[in-house]
């Protein structure tokens, strides 16, 4: 599913260069559920952004689902995101003016599909069908994250990326969210890559990759 | 269908998020568009009114006046100040120029008029019978000067409407007498009002030219010809006006014995020419009014740009989310462009309504007729949408060029 070869990312901070990733080589198979861990500044979010086609590597090769995407233009990357990748963020990132259902529909807006019926199903899938018309401000943190998950999965992407999906939630809600993500992975064979710094959360995954200073220091199966 | 509806819905949701702000922004456009519509329609109305007044004098009219005198040191006197045009010139025009319906020479002088206890200063015009036809005159009471009056140099007068109401307020002027210097004239008719303006007879009184000679010393040229102050000529065929003008010119040059290099000592103006000149002047005045009003539209447009820049800044994170969901640059900029165009289109439509009401009120108040024409409305609405697109373009383009990662990090 994901093949990274010697991926390097250097940010220009004014005149100085900041090397965030120093040659990451990694393969993640279809249907795997992987946690990326590491201290802050280790480059785990940058790595996730590169995998999510939100950014381009400075050098190296990235093959997603059989296609090299590391040299694509902004527009082509947007197309890849719309078709293949669902995002779940730490701060949910729902649009506050829209209802839960409309937020989920937004996940279909840029995919080119005309049919919006999937949105209801996706909300049911995360157990929020009865809250469809509530706005994010009327929902609890856990519920908001479930809406965000529904938005990510509504287009049936082969890949879901989650950046600290439980970072803003209490431990009980975190477990609920992880159960939903795990069931998606199990039932729909979705490839799931998540960044976390909580070991409890990482334990839901079958594989943990540890980063330090922009390099992989450990890659272990649980 | 959703492909078209979705972006429009999104645009309106953006507008609805900050209602007061959007209303104020729209207000800027409303004021601009309303100002353009009102001022342009006042300009158009004034134009239509003036042109129709001139046309009521007869658009097949050509007026010959004496030229300007050239005085000491080459200082030109006012037009008509030279005493060169004569009654005999008029007769010559009538007999030798083609396509002519009537020729009406007249001589005018300013006189103090007294009737009972009222008095006024008016232009006394000595006229021939053809004057009535040449200037399209109609009487509201009494009759015009008759052939008998003319032949017998009767001391009769036809009053302009203003003179009649000044001297004989509330009473019937017909049959009354007016003292004019040492003479007395009897009122036989009152003219229908032509409105203020060029060539209006409202503030004049007409007497037979023959009577004028007996009452007011009318000068003669050295050759003994009788001086007139203007000769009105009407044409049987308007399309021949340039031929007629050139024939009159060469006839008068010969009669006045001008050398080939000398300037004309008379001046010929045709009504058609006058109408064309005045309409084009008024047209530019209307455009000028519109341009001044358009400045407020421009200010409104800058307001739109300002608001859109703020809106993009505020919604940076939303833009990031949309990009993460796979929105193309095109999706982002159409969203913001639609938003600003919707703002200005709304402002444009409301502005047309407000402008139309304002123009109607101006017309109702009776000070000026106003004409709200479709072309101005179309122009104002399309310009307002154009302003939305133009001033929305930079903010929208800015939004679409955001880096998704940085946009997602924004607060």
Interface residues (C-beta under 8 A of the other chain):
Chain A: X49 X52 X54 X55 X74 X75 X78 X79 X80 X81 X82 X83 X85 X87 X89 X93 X95 X97 X98 X106 X107 X109 X110 X111 X114 X116 X151
Chain B: X2 X3 X6 X13 X17 X317 X318 X320 X321 X322 X323 X324 X325 X326 X327 X328 X329 X331 X404 X405 X408
